[in-house]
Amino acid sequence: MNATSVVVVENKDTPVTKESLLPINDNDNHTTAKDNATQGDLTTNEKKKKKKKKKKNNIKDIELFYPDKIYPQGEWMEYKNTNLKRTTAEETRSLERDAQREQEWNDMRKGAEIHRRVRKNLMNKIKPGLTLTEIVNIVEDATRKFTNSTDPQKTDYKLQGIGFPTGVSLNSCAAHFTPNAGDKTVLNYEDVLKVDFGVHVNGNIIDCAWTVAFDEKYDNLLQAVKEATNTGIETAGIDVRLTDIGEAIQEVMESYEVELDGETYPIKCCRNLCGHNISPYKIHGGKSVPIVKNGDETKMEEGEHFAIETFGTTGRGYVVPKGECSHYALSDEANGSTPNLLSAQNLLRVIKDNFGTLPFCRRYLDRLDQDKYLYALNNLVRNGYVQDYLPLCDVAGSYTAQFEHTILLHSNKKEVVSRGEDY
């Protein structure tokens, strides 16, 4: 670091008078008023230069921070109550499988590190008065910079980028809300906001979420959901039945209550929401992780990726589709016949070329300069080429909270890959 010289001026605050402009004989020990002013200006300019010093840009291609392309590991946890004893031959095969998955896991760790940096950036900026559109732009602009995917015309979605639209669901709305163009909803001090966003690297998706509440009266609600999610993570493991995870989550969640404006509410699980496994380029891989006991005997398996997420509510504990749709994804039947409507054919091509099986929202189509596409989009939905995902809401006046992490099931331990210092 270079030292900066500072000019010290004596009596620089003395006003310039007529007498001060008279000739001074002792030039070695005094300065003229003009010199005082000049030196004072230099000092002021140097101070301004210090103030104008450019801030370090920490939002740029993540590979610039990790030139060796080896990314930080997540939190390692032992499997709980699981018999993982193997013969020597089985252990060898297990280690071989781990080695084959190393690149896949490094991709997940890269996505997780990006997620941590993006959410830290948002946490430093989020406050009442921001619009939900401003919030999602903070998230998605940073994600695109970290993944070097800012130019939609030059970006191959298959390599890395946004995993799914940023969810910013308020209060009774638990999930699947992101603003469409023109939405002017403002975040208020009394709101409970779920921030749910994804990052993918080579189709390996990090799905991670948390809840923002400025008013301390919601603390118990947030604590219940955070602890329930951590319980789900602790319970998860190879050969663990999904219903057992749901039972453990439910027991913790429903042990809490919250007092709001003088009335006490039991905290309930949103019983028809769940976590899920994650497949390449598919946010929902086919297995659902319940947050209540539901009798599902399906087991988790080695090598799988899971999003463990829980939702707590002061409402009735059941969500329904409600409001204007913003989330969409290609249907599994999208590779079949061609739509009859020409505009629908063109839009389907745009969706396949830019998102594939990754979820998208209307704002992403706007960003691709698609114009007047809503009729074609609705046509694709009606004919089964695209699946729409409406916002999921509990009863009006209720409050919902969410916490979520992505975990990797290694052969002998699990890795909470998205864990950070924040949650």
C-alpha positions, 0 to 999 in steps of 0.5 A: 500500500502506497503512503499518501503525503499530506500538506500541513498548513498552519492557520489555514482557517484565518480569513484573507484580509487586506493586511495579509496580502502585504509583502512579508519579508521572512519568506523562510518562516511564513507563507502568503495567503495565496500559498495558504489557499493553494496548499489548502486546496491541495489538501482538500483535493487529496481528501476528495481523491481518497473519498473517490477511491473506487470500491473493490468489485467483488461481483464478477466471474467466480473463477477469478476468485478460484483460478484453480477451479476447486471450490469450497466444500460445504458442511460435512455431517455424519449419517444418523442411525444408518447402517453403512457397514460394507465389505471391502469390495463394496467399499472399493466400489463406493470409493470409485463411484465417489471419484466419478462424481467428483466433478459433479460435486465440484460443480455443486460447490461452485454453484453453492459458493456463488449462492452464498456470495449473491445472498450476502450481497442481497442481505447488505442491501435489502430493506423496507421500501425496495420493490420486489422487482428491485430485489429480484434484479439484485439477485439475478444480476449478481448471479449472472455476473458470478456465472459470466452469463450476462449477455443472453445472446452469447450465453449457453444456458447449459453451462451455468447460470440462474437455476430457476426464477427468484422467488420473493413470496410475501406473507400468506404466499409461500412459494412460486411468486416472482414479479412480472413486468410492471409489478410495483409491489413494495416490501414493507417493514411488517412483511415476511419475505421468502427469498428462494433462488437457484444457481446451476453449473453444468445442470447441477442445481443449488436450491436454497432459500431463507426468510426475511422479517424486519419485525422481531415479532416473527422471530419464533416463526422463523426459528421454528422453520429454520430448526425444522429444516435443520432437523430434516437435514440431520435425519436425511441419509442413505436408506432413510425413508422419506416419511421418517424425515417428514415425521421428524420435521413435523415434530419440531415445527409444531412444537412452536407457537408465535404471538402476533398482536396479542394473539397466539398462533400454533405454527403448522407445517404447510403439509402439501409442500415438500422438499425434493431430489434434484436431477441434472437440469431438473429442479424436481427429480421425482422424489418428494421429501414431505414435511409431515409424516405421510407414509411414503416408504421410498428411501434416499439413495447414495449419490442423490442430491436433495433440497431439504426445505420446510414451510411453517405457517400461522394459517391452516397449513395447506396452500392453494394456487392463487393469483397471476402466474409467473413461473413456467417450465417445459412439460415432459411431453414437450418433445412430442408433436408440434403446436398448431399455432405458429407463434406458439411454435416460435416461442417453444423454440425460444424456450428450448434454446434458452432454458431447456428443462430449467424453469423460467419466468415472463421476465426472462422472455422479456429479457430475450426481447420476446414481444406479445408472447402471452397468447402463445405462452398460454396456448403452450400451457393449454396444450401441454407443452409448458407447465405453469406454476401459480403462486401457492398461498395459505389463507389471507392474513396468515404468515408463512416462512421457509428455509432450505438447503441442498445436500449431497449424499456421499458414500460415507457422509452427507454434505450440506453444500449450500451451508453458509455463515448466515444460515 
